[in-house]
């Protein structure tokens, strides 16, 4: 490799390969484009190429912006989906420091999620699943701005949607969606508030899926789903043609759009790529609500959810042809456009939202008349995000790049004007999927930071065996040029994230004693005549034993209790510490039981005392200099 290549700020360290990634892909690194006559015009880069010196200065400035000194707080909260872990991760941005993990669809022995009675109550009947696959975290809104109340997340693996309370950073509701399989794309109603959680079921199935008609895909369908964000009950479903992928809502509360990458309803890979165009389905929410109010719906199987028909010819939907196997669907923060990313086409299709009324009123002969631009950006466009200044940023999966482009200029080019709408292409490592700019899914997009979630890390980190980490990269987009400032290894495909200002969330530092999260424990204590804040007692109810105790660092209120072999034991612990950060734990040795009890919280766990003998329990959250001495014994007498 030439020395000039080695100094290129966008050329990765190729180590033993002997060839640059950009060379392997048949292109050129951004800083080498100016050496190729005509390449700038072809890519739309024009004269935006930076010299190595100016690039180095820009990167140095970006690093200084990203620096968060010890004891200082980040400007943004970032919520990452945990992918195959089934959790949500909380990061500070721009430091990219992991602050917390919120278990949702997984079992977590640190907090006791999936083990405690409170978490099992939230999980409900789906507690039988110990896995999850989280993809799309989104924060509730009021008038198109984040209100910091809830975060919603999907589980593709087991067709669920969860709600997380952001004041306590714990999941409080989980809903299993009937009649469908594999919830993938998820977005929220933005205006006037988050009344609905919109989510797509990706795979077509028989309706009803009861063991009949399992062979003919012609009679298999999937649905667009709306969940009541307040009750977490499924409000309604819309049957569609083809499948569904990603989705987003407008800023009027009227329209939601979803991509379809398998309009063919193909079973084999080659079948799903047969059509040169698939489509974006647009849903008219007021018309759907009116149809349901008028009784124009059906129910399927045992589910009571209203189901309306949104297939071709319906007054509830419109199908806009776009190329090819589209993936991401993103709404610009000015509320003007839906953007469908082509995946197998180098294009992004820009749909004018203000033309949708006319489309639904039948004023266009061709559904594609609502498309106002289709810029060519590169190979494998997956997702687009925005800076609020008129620029869009699209991940190019095959090119391993992010393209920065001007929306207004792309529209002018579509109308025949010669204009270079692509402003910059930045190499990222490697194969980027989602990207997300600060505040970008709200009216307040501020164009400061861009997170790119790369599917592969290859040589970016120390080797850790055949299973590589993935790579989240932080990019400064506040200036004219994007500048990469941070690589961060991540585990098991985080998939997507969302960034909001720290002042938009108001987390509690200690629990409120009247919190509904442990209301069932309070109710049981009342039945037993127990005052949770002071009593340390054992209540026997036949073969069921309820053990109530308080905890104040460094001691439990009960250091010993007795039960009989075969008893079902429920331990209720109330942490009476008032100092923030003094969490306690309860771990019963050799019983698969552990849980976290934070200040002023009550938590409970149930298990069977199956083995006679002495069984120690201890605090497993370090709380005091005498933390090791915070322990007790359960004496199990032979039956």
Buried (B, 14 or more C-beta within 10 A) or exposed (E): EEEEBEEBBBBBEBEEBEEBBBBEEEBBBBBBBBEEEEBBEEBBBBEBBBEEEEBBEBBEBBBEBBEBEEEEEBBBBBBBBBBBBBBBBBBBBBBBEBEEBBBBBBBBBEBBBBBBBBBBBBBEEBBEBEEBBBBBBBBBBBEBBBBBBBBBBBBBBBBBBBBBBBBBBBBBBBBBBBBBBBBBBBBBBBBEBBBBBBBBBBBBBBBBBEEEBEEEBEEBBBBBBBBBBEEBEBBBBBBBBBBBBBBBBBBBBBBBBBBBBBBBBBEEEEEBBEBEBBBBBBBBBEBBBEBBEEEEBEBBEEBEBBBBBBBEEBBBBBBBBBBBBBBBBBBBBBBBBBBBBBBBBBBBBBBBBEBBEEBBEEEBEEBBBBBBBBBBBBBBBBBBBBBBEBBBBBBBBBBBBBBBBBBEBBBBBBEEEEBBBBBBBBBBBBBBBBBBBBBBBBBBBBBBBBBBBBBBBBBBBEEEEEEBBBBBBBBBBBEEBBBBBBBBBBEBBBBBBBBBBBEBBEBBEBBEEEBEBBEBBBEBBEEBEBEBEEBBBBBEEEEEBBBBBBBBBBBBBBEEBBBBBBBBBBBBBBBBBEEEEBBBBBBBBEBEBBBBBBBBBBBBBBBEBEEBEEBEBBBBBBBBEEBEEBBBBBBBEEE
